[in-house]
Amino acid sequence: MPAPASPHRAPHFNPNPASAPGVIGLPPLNPQVKAGIRFLVVDDDRTLRESCSNLLQLDGYQVTAVGRGQEALELLRHRRFDIALLDLYMSEVSGYELLRAAVEACPEMIVIMMTGNPSVASSVEALRLGAWDYLPKPFSATHFQILVGRAVHTVSVAQESKQQQAEFAKEHGNSDRVEVLGVSPIFRRAIDLARRVAPTDASVFITGESGSGKELIAQFIHAHSRRSSKPLVALNCAALPEALLESEMFGHVKGAFTGAVRDKAGLLESANGGTLFLDELLEMSKPTQAKLLRVIQDGVVRRVGSETTDAVVNVRFIAATNGDPEEAVKSGGLREDLYYRLRVVPIYVPQLKNRPEDIPLLANHFLNYYWRAHRDAKSAVPTLSESSIRALRAHAWPGNVRELQNVIEHAVVLLEPGAELRAEDLPFVQGGALGGGGAAGPEEPSARPRRAREAPKRPSSRPTPRWSRCRSRKPTTSRASGCWRSSSGVTSPGSSRRPATTSRRRHASRPSTGPHCTG
């Protein structure tokens, strides 16, 4: 950063993003709010330290500046700061030690690490230890003003969220704002990790099979974060083509492409102050990944078709995929630098088949939920029988929690009030097989799927076709061949009736579809 030679140059380095030309600034803060925000600046470079301090003080913040690591360590342990700017390489005490002390003393403190020797390894380590951002030296005035503006905005949003969370706790006790059900140890470890990382601004990378509950974990993290007063915006990267995904994420200006009749803010701007959930990240193209990386590093969004206007955003990122991100990095499908920026804290959501203790708990929850949704709220809710619980536990659940949700909703629609849900009421038992090779007992006649009754065969007046007519032909089911051939025999030429086994086989091959659920 070009350090000002004298104090009179400081006003030209204004840390207010809204004052920079061509930049859509963050919401302005009133002087009273600014006066309550406390900065700590730690750097052994006196010129840079005093320059930053003067600029922050001119904008109305409380600033404490020190040049010795040991002094900074004592301040962090005994005084409270909202934002700390720490030099990574100090002579007495390392920046990592200062970072650990800051996080330990006040987990809500925003810590920005500054360094003149930037590297991927040091940035990843700083973010892993709890740094809010990483600022390489030298940095421009614009970069500094944007970073400070985002940090201050984060503090303001955190104060608002803390107030809302206190009001929620007053009304609902200590219950979670997002209900996550599960008692199995492997699942509780994932939830405990999510709860620990939630109060920070660290990026989270969630992996797990489709339907296992990745989006629910993202909602849980956001609800318990200091950004909970702002929106959680979800974007499925696999649901949109590349051009539309770029426009949807970054926004566009009028005339950027055919149909762009007005300026439109993207989801990054919509999530400002809150969290952006990027589902199926591995489906994002490399050029879009490069633009996303710039937003994560600088907090600056340039809309599609814009050459002059940038928007400053303050967003937390949570990414998810049902694939293997490390394999995607090796194969070149995912940028390595983007992966490490997003994978500050990795969380793996286990498959439902590995959580057998949670299946009855989840089934009862869905049973009550869908009964209230589809039936009279005053009517008696059905219950799970022992046979149904055994069948649910034995199933392989390739669709995970989403499949269980669909199975219970299917059963609820057909049950009577107060009835007991039996194993034969479950659709995968009705289909005649349990996933995973288990068996729930012999199938009862009532459990078999109902089929339309076949009309009794009537004696045909036509002569039985001679085998020699079709013997020389290749097996086919085309009408052009003059006969129908199937596993049950040959029908007469030109006949419109098809063998029952053929129609049943086609019907059985149709995939069953279920509604989408969170996860």
Secondary structure, DSSP 8 states (H G I E B T S, - for coil): ----SSGGGGGGS---GGGSTTEE------HHHHHT-EEEEE-S-HHHHHHHHHHHHHTT-EEEEE--HHHHHHHHHHS--SEEEEESS-SSS-HHHHHHHHHHH-TT-EEEEEESS--HHHHHHHHHTT-SEEEESS--HHHHHHHHHHHHHHHHHHHHHHHHHHHHHHHHTT--SS------HHHHHHHHHHHHHTTS---EEEE--TTSSHHHHHHHHHHTSTTTTS-EEEEETTSS-HHHHHHHHHEE-TTSSTT--S-EE-HHHHTTTSEEEEETGGGS-HHHHHHHHHHHHH-EEE-BT-SS-EEE---EEEEEESS-HHHHHHHTSS-HHHHHHH-SEEEE---GGG-GGGHHHHHHHHHHHHHHHHS-TTS---EE-HHHHHHHHHS--TTHHHHHHHHHHHHHHH--TT-EE-GGGSHHHHTT--GGG---SS--GGGS------------SS----HHHHHTS-----GGGTSEEETTEEE-TT-----HHHHHHHHHTS---------
